[in-house]
Amino acid sequence: MPDIIDLRSDTVTRPTPAMRDAMARAEVGDDVYSEDPTVNALEAAAAARMGKEAALYVPSGTMANLVALMTHCRPGDEVLLGDQAHIIRAEVGGAARLGGLLLTTIPNDPDGMLDPAAIGRAARNANLHHPPTTLLALENTQNFCGGAVLTREQLESQTEVAAGLGLRTHLDGARVFNAEVATGTPAAEIVASFDSASFCLSKGLGCPVGSLLCGDAAFIDRARRTRKLLGGGMRQAGVLAAAGLVALHQMVDRLADDHRNARRLAAGLAELGFAIDPASVQSNIVALPVDDAAAWRDRLAERGVLVSVLSARLGRLVTHADVSEPDIDEALDRIAQAWPVPV
Ligand SMILES: *Cc1c(COP(=O)(O)O)cnc(C)c1O
């Protein structure tokens, strides 16, 4: 069996030696008492980086979104979001089940956008028969739209409509630093028009665990209570948070390498005859049309290339810190050898 090249997700990244070192040396305390100095330092660094007053460290991106929705809204409220949003496609319906929220979807365009006019049409007016529409949730980069990157202007064309309707706004920025690197716009500017924004440390930034939810101080105070409600209050979490501080210092700029590798991969796949335009790859995710995605995945796994399946005819390949440019070329060689060749 050749060495495995794992392109399923950027979540497979392992902590760097600098992270392991920082984790071993981390000063800790009880974070439920807000007494863990390393968690406090990470929350301060995250808030500064995102241009918000405060931040909250949570175990996962799923919890960051759930805490955000449950803190912005009350049970029975309606949240508007894209039909390709991670919140509705891949978070077990937690906002409905645990938050009592009605999730109403608006189609995502292939570039990840929601039509601003459609947001205006979807929001309900105050009427005895209606659930209150209280929140618009967007995502950047847009995972299930092939890692599509939205610019600050594109996001603001949507949040402006929300603001006009009196809705609050949340950005699922699991990969917002990929958007920062792809656009050259600092994350703080990308999220400036949102009441809250989250990001993941455990994806392209390479940490073992963790996400940050950012917003104004009063919101984060209330979010801290929601996190406790959901069982996300951790104790000496500084051991984990220490890796996050390393990530914010050392792992953001290198995301450009992942984007370059994703385009190289897409260009190689196009040369092999796959129906993909390399110019459509905007960040570290390649969504690839294939005849039978599950069979293709299994065939590649036999050759030590791991990919994931988005739908019956769509595979997904994700570049990250633990795959190099030579790994991409090796993966392309193995993909070329795998049968059946796509049409
Ligand atoms: C991965 C991801 C999440 C959830 O993060 P987990 O840490 O896996 O729970 C949320 N939103 C988007 C867009 C993601 O890609």
The ligand as an SDF file (V2000), in Angstrom:
LIG
                    3D

 15 15  0  0  0  0  0  0  0  0999 V2000
  -16.6810   22.2500    9.2240 C   0  0  0  0  0  0  0  0  0  0  0  0
  -17.6970   23.3090    9.1580 C   0  0  0  0  0  0  0  0  0  0  0  0
  -18.4850   23.6140   10.2670 C   0  0  0  0  0  0  0  0  0  0  0  0
  -18.5070   22.7750   11.5400 C   0  0  0  0  0  0  0  0  0  0  0  0
  -17.3090   22.5780   12.1450 O   0  0  0  0  0  0  0  0  0  0  0  0
  -17.0590   21.2830   13.0780 P   0  0  0  0  0  0  0  0  0  0  0  0
  -15.9070   21.7090   13.8930 O   0  0  0  0  0  0  0  0  0  0  0  0
  -16.7930   20.1680   12.1530 O   0  0  0  0  0  0  0  0  0  0  0  0
  -18.2880   21.0830   13.9050 O   0  0  0  0  0  0  0  0  0  0  0  0
  -19.3540   24.6660   10.1640 C   0  0  0  0  0  0  0  0  0  0  0  0
  -19.4600   25.3660    9.0250 N   0  0  0  0  0  0  0  0  0  0  0  0
  -18.7280   25.1030    7.9390 C   0  0  0  0  0  0  0  0  0  0  0  0
  -18.8860   25.9390    6.7330 C   0  0  0  0  0  0  0  0  0  0  0  0
  -17.8270   24.0540    7.9570 C   0  0  0  0  0  0  0  0  0  0  0  0
  -17.1250   23.7720    6.8680 O   0  0  0  0  0  0  0  0  0  0  0  0
  1  2  1  0
  2  3  1  0
  2 14  2  0
  3  4  1  0
  3 10  2  0
  4  5  1  0
  5  6  1  0
  6  7  2  0
  6  8  1  0
  6  9  1  0
 10 11  1  0
 11 12  2  0
 12 13  1  0
 12 14  1  0
 14 15  1  0
M  END
$$$$
